[in-house]
Amino acid sequence: MGVNLLLGVPAVVPVWLLWQFAANWPLAALGWTRGEPTENDGMLPWFLFAGPVVVAFALVWWLVNRAVARRARLRGGPYWAVAAVTVLVPSLASVAVTALL
């Protein structure tokens, strides 16, 4: 699981991008968050910038974990669930540190 902690450091960027997208569009439309008032560029910048970043990271994460799972002979949902949660640890730690400041 150490590889997922290491992958979690660059994962801070796609996680942040996904949160910004969710907070400004679907969650703001539901009234759960307030969208950024200066966000008036529409969806195209999100698809042109955030989309490739998120897809590239997801592809790298999947390929690395597929190799690790094959080498360690781990199969099934529990491995992938733990890998997904482990990669989020650095992002959650940065949120916790920011909340404390």
C-alpha positions in Angstrom: 0.0 0.0 0.0 3.1 2.2 0.1 2.8 2.8 -3.6 -0.7 4.2 -3.1 0.5 6.6 -0.5 3.2 7.8 -2.9 0.7 8.1 -5.7 -1.5 10.0 -3.3 0.9 13.0 -3.3 0.3 13.9 -7.0 -3.3 12.8 -6.6 -3.9 15.9 -4.6 -4.2 17.8 -7.9 -7.0 15.7 -9.5 -8.9 15.4 -6.2 -8.8 19.2 -5.9 -9.9 19.6 -9.5 -12.8 17.2 -8.9 -13.9 19.0 -5.8 -13.8 22.4 -7.5 -15.9 21.0 -10.3 -18.4 19.5 -8.0 -18.6 22.5 -5.7 -19.1 25.0 -8.5 -21.6 23.0 -10.7 -23.7 20.1 -9.4 -23.5 20.8 -5.7 -24.1 24.5 -6.2 -27.1 23.7 -8.4 -28.5 21.6 -5.5 -27.8 24.4 -3.1 -25.3 22.4 -1.0 -22.4 24.7 -1.7 -22.0 28.3 -3.1 -20.4 28.4 -6.4 -17.5 30.7 -7.1 -19.1 34.0 -8.2 -16.4 34.7 -10.8 -16.8 31.2 -12.4 -18.5 32.1 -15.7 -16.3 30.3 -18.2 -18.7 27.4 -18.6 -17.8 23.7 -18.9 -15.3 23.7 -21.7 -12.2 24.7 -19.6 -13.1 21.9 -17.2 -13.2 19.3 -20.0 -10.1 20.6 -21.6 -7.9 20.9 -18.5 -9.4 18.9 -15.6 -10.6 16.0 -17.8 -7.2 15.0 -19.1 -5.5 15.5 -15.7 -8.0 13.2 -14.0 -8.1 10.6 -16.7 -4.2 10.5 -16.9 -3.9 10.1 -13.1 -6.7 7.4 -13.0 -4.9 5.5 -15.8 -1.5 5.6 -14.1 -3.1 4.6 -10.8 -4.9 1.7 -12.4 -1.9 0.4 -14.3 0.4 0.6 -11.2 -2.1 -1.1 -9.0 -2.8 -3.8 -11.6 0.9 -4.6 -11.6 1.1 -4.6 -7.8 -2.0 -6.8 -7.5 -0.7 -9.2 -10.1 2.8 -9.4 -8.5 1.4 -9.8 -5.0 -1.3 -12.2 -6.3 -4.1 -10.1 -4.7 -7.5 -10.3 -6.3 -11.0 -8.9 -5.7 -12.7 -5.8 -4.4 -11.0 -5.5 -1.0 -7.6 -4.8 -2.6 -9.1 -2.1 -4.9 -11.1 -0.5 -2.2 -8.1 -0.3 0.1 -6.0 1.1 -2.7 -8.6 3.8 -3.5 -8.9 4.9 0.1 -5.1 4.8 0.6 -4.5 7.1 -2.4 -6.8 9.6 -0.8 -4.9 9.8 2.5 -2.6 12.7 1.5 -5.5 14.7 0.1 -7.5 14.2 3.4 -4.4 15.0 5.4 -4.0 18.3 3.5 -7.7 19.1 4.1 -7.3 18.4 7.8 -4.1 20.6 8.1 -5.9 23.4 6.2 -8.9 23.2 8.5 -6.6 23.5 11.6 -4.9 26.6 10.3 
